[in-house]
Amino acid sequence: MSSLPPVGRLRWTDVPAPLRTRLETGLGSTITDAVTPAGGFGHQLAAALTLASGRRVFVKAAPDDDPLTDANVHEANVLDVLPPGAPAPELLGIHRAAGWTAVVIAHLDGPHPDLSPASSDAGQTWALLDKLTSSPAPAAYTEAVATTPSGVAGLHGWDVLLANPPGDLDPDVRHRLHELAELEAAWPGLAHGDRIVHGDLRADNMVRDQERGVTFVDWAHATTGPACVDAVSLAPQLVLAGHTPKDTARLLDEHPATATDPLASTAFLAALTGHWHRNARLPAPPGAPGLRAYQHRAATAGMALLALRMNRTACGSGLPGQLRPYSC
C-alpha cells in the first residue's frame, strides 16, 4: 500500500533506494541534490534533480498503487508523441523498481510565467495556444490519449449546487443557478474535437525557460477536444493575475481557438466554473494543501467572465434560444 505524507508532496527521501539506484544508472551519474519547486497540487514526488555531472532533470514518481502513477505514465506517453515544436519538455525515460514508477523529463530553466498585464508572457501564451490548436492533433497523439477518459468532458458542478444550494453562494449566482446548470448541461455534447488539449493550463503548469520561452508542463490531463478548452481554462488565470474580466472576455472573443465556437467556449466556461464552485466546498484532499482555497479564487474569476458572456448572449449573440440565460 502507498504511504503519503500528511500534507504536501512525497519527498526524495521517500523514494525507495532501488528506484534511486535505477535512476542513477539510467542517467549515468549519481544524484547529488533534489529540490521540489513551489506550486501544484499533486502529492507525488515532483522534483528537480541535480546530477554529479552538473546536469539537471525533472522527475515525477509515486508507488505503483497510487492513482497518480497512471497520470504520470499518461503524461510520459503524451510527451513522447507531441508534434515537433509543441511547447512541452522532452521525455527522457520511464524507470520502475521496488513497486514505484518514475518519469524523467528534461529540466526547464526558469520561473513560472508572469501572466499579469505588465508582462508579455500572457501574450506569448495566447500565441502558443493558437499554434497548438490551429491544426488537428497528429495520429500518434490521438492514439496515445484514446484510452484515457477525458476529465475535461465530465466537468460539472452547477447541477449539484442547484439540487442543494449552499448557504454561502453569492445571491447573483444563486439567482442564475437554473441557467448555469442548463448551460453546463450543453457542454458534454460539445466536448468532442480533434485538437490537442493540455487540460490543466495555469501559470504553475508553465515555465518560462531561458532558451525556449513559455513552455507547458504537467501534461497528465492531456486529451483531445475542441480548440477552445485551454484558452477558456487560461482566461480565469489572467483575471487572477490582474487582468480585468472585461479585457479578458475581449481576448476570448478575439482568440481563434474560442472565437470560432462561442457556444462551446461559453458552455465549457460554465462547466469549469461549476466544477470549481462545487469542489471548493469539499473537504481538502490529503497531500494537496491550498487546493480548495485556489478553487474558491478560480470560481470567482470564472464567474466574473461567465456573467459577462451570459449577459451579452442574452441580448442576442451566440447561444441558441433554449440556452439563453436571460431575455433583454
N, C-alpha and C positions, 0 to 999 in steps of 0.2 A: 504494500500500500504506500502511496505517496505521503510525504510528510511536509506540510507547508509551514512557513514561519507564521506567527500570529498576525503580523502586519507586514506589508511591503513585499519585496521580491525575494526569491531564492538567492542565496549568496554563492560566490565562487567556492567557499569552503563547504557548502552543502553538496557540491558535485562529487560523486564517488571517485576515489583515486584511479580505478581502472579507466574511467572515461577521460580524466585529466591526462593520463598517460597516453591514451589513444589519440587525443587531440595533439599532444606534443609530437607524437610520432608522425601524424598526418601533416602537421605544419612544419616539421623539420627543425624545430627549435624548442627549447624549454620556455615555459610561460613565467614571466617574472612579475607581472602585475595584472590586476583585474579591477576595472572601475565601472560601476553601474551609473549610467547617465540619469539625470533627473527626467521626470515626465513618464507618461504611460501609466496604464492601469493593470497590466497583466502581472501575475505573480511568478512567472517562470524566470529563470536566470536570463538576464539580458545585459551583457557586459562587454566592454571594450578590453581586449586582452593585449598586453604588450609582450612581445617575444624577446628572448635574449639577443636575437639578431637585430633588434630595433624595429622590426615590422609590427604593425598593429592590425588586428582583425576584430570583428564583432561576432559574438556567439550568443545564441539562444539555446537553452537547454532545460529539460524537465524530465521527471520519471515517465516511463512509457505508459503508465496507467493514468497519467494526468491528461485531462482533455486538451490542454494547451499544446501537448506534443503533436497531436494531429494538425492543429493550426500551424505550428512551426514547420512541419513537413509540407503542408499545403503551400506555405509561403515559399519554401525552397523549390518546389515543383514549378511555381509561377515564375520565380526569378530566373529559372533555367530556360524559360521559353518566351519571355517578353521580347518584343521586336527590338532590333538594334536602334539605339538612340532613345529608348524609353528612359524616363527619369527614375531609375532604380539602381541599386547597387548590384554588384556581381556576386553570384553564388559561388562559394569556394569549396563546399563539401558538406556531407552529412556523415556523422560519426555516431556509432552505437556501442555501448558497453555497460555492463552491470545494471541492466534494466533501465537505462537512460538513453536519450537521444539528443544530440547536439547538432545544430545547424550553424555553419560558419559562413559569414558574409563579409565581403570587403568592407574595410573600415572607411568611413567618410570623415573627413577632417573639417569640422566647422560647427557652428552653433545651429540651433533651430532658426528658421527664418523669422524675420520681423514682419508681421502682417499689418502693422499699423499704417495709418495714412501717410506718415512721413517717409516710409520705406518703399523701395522699388521691388521688394520681394513679392508682394501681393500681385503686382502686375506680371512678374515673371511666372508666378504660379498659374495665373489665368492663361497665359500663353502656352504653358506646358499642357494644361488640360485641353486646350484647343487642338494641339498637335496629337495628343494621346487618343482623342476621341473622334478625330476627323475621318478616320477610315475604320472599317470593320476589323475586329481582332483577328490575328493570324490563326490558322487552323490548329497549330500546336498549342497555343494558349487556350483556345476554346476547348480542346480535348483535355488539357490539364485541369481545368476548373469544372468540367462537366459533371463529375461525380460528387461534387461538394455542394450541398444545398445553399442557395443564396440567402444569406441573412438579411440582405437589403430588401428583398421582395416581401419578407414577412414582418417588417417593422410595422408596429401599430401601438395604440395606447388610448386614443380618444374613445374607442368603443368600450374599454374597461372603465374609464372615468365617467362616461355617460351613464353607465349602469349604476355606478356608486360614486357620485361627485364628492371629492374630498372637501373638507371644510375650508382649507386654505387656498382654494382655487380662486384666482382673480375674478371679480364679478363680470368683467367684459368677456373673459374666456368662458366662464360658466354660461353666459348668455348665448355663446356660439357653439356649445357642445354638439348639438344636433347637426349643425352644418359641418363642423370639423370632422365628426365621425363619418358623415356622408362622403366628404371629400377624401378622407383617408381610405374609405372602403373602395374607392375607384383605383387606388394605387396598384394592388396585385394584378389587375388586368392590364396595366400599363408598364409593368416592371420588366418585361421581356425585351431584349435587344441584343445586338451583336457587337457592342463596343466594349473595350477594356474598362473595367470598373475597379478602382482601388478599394473602395468600400469603407474606408475609415480615415478620411482625409482631414487632418488638423495639423497645427504647427508642430506639435511634438511627434508627429509621424512624418516629419520632413527634416532635412538637414541642408543647410547652405554650405555645400562643400567648396573648399578653396579653389578647386580646379573645375568642377562640374556645375557649380551654382546650385540652385534649389533642386533637391533630389528627394523623391518619395521613398520612405522606408515603411516597414511593417505591412507587408502585403498579405497578411494572414487571412484577410476577409475578401481577397480578390475574387471577382466573378465576372460574368458578362451581363450587360443590361443596356438600358437606354443611355445616350450620351450625357444626359442631364445629371446623373446621380452624384458624381464627385463635385461638380460645380455647385449644385444645391447644398451638398454637405459642407463645402468651404464657406458658403455665404454667411451662416451664423458665426463662424470663426472670425470673419472680418469684423462683424459687429462687436464681438467680444474684444477684438484688438483695437477698437476705437473708431471704426468707420460708422457713419450714421446709417440707420436702417434704410432711409430713403436713397442714399447714394449706393448702397449695396443692392437694393432692389433694382436700381437702374442698371447695375452691372449684370444682373441676372437677365434683364430684358435684352441686353445687347450681346451677351456672350453666345457664340454659335451653338454651344452644347445645350443651352437652355432656351434660346430664342426660337429654335426650330420646333419645339414641342412644349408650349406653355402649359398645356393641361397636365402632361406627365410631370413637369417641373413643380407645379403647384401641388399636385396630389402627393408627390414624394416629400415635399417640404412639410405637408400636413402629417404624413405618416412618421417622418423623422421627429418632428416636434412632439407628436403624441407619444412616441416611444420615450423621449426624454422626460416628458411630464409624468408619465406613468412610472418609469423606473426610478426617477429621482425620489419617489416616495417609498421605495422598497428598502428593506434593511441593507446595510452595506455588505457586499460580498467579502469573504476572507481574502486577505492579501491584496486588496485594491483600495487603499485609503485615498480619500479625496474624490472618488468616482461620483458619489451621489451629489456632492457639492458642485462638481463640474456639470452634471446633468441639470441641476437647477439653473445654473447660469446659461447653459446652452438652450434650455427650454424657453427662457425669457427672450433670448436673442432670436431664436427661431420664430417665436410667436410674433415678435415685432415685424419681422419680414412677412410672415404669413398674413397678418392682418392687412398689410398694405396691398398684397396681391388679391386677397379676398374682397377688399373694398373696391378695388379697381375693376375686377372681373364682374362684380355685382352690377357695375354700371355699363356692362355691355361688351367687354373684350375678353375673349379666351375660352371660358368654360361653357359647355352646353347648358341649356336652361335648367336641367334637372340637378346640376351641380352648383348652380349659382347660390352662394350663401344668403344674399340679400337682394332685394329689389331697391332701385334708387327712388 
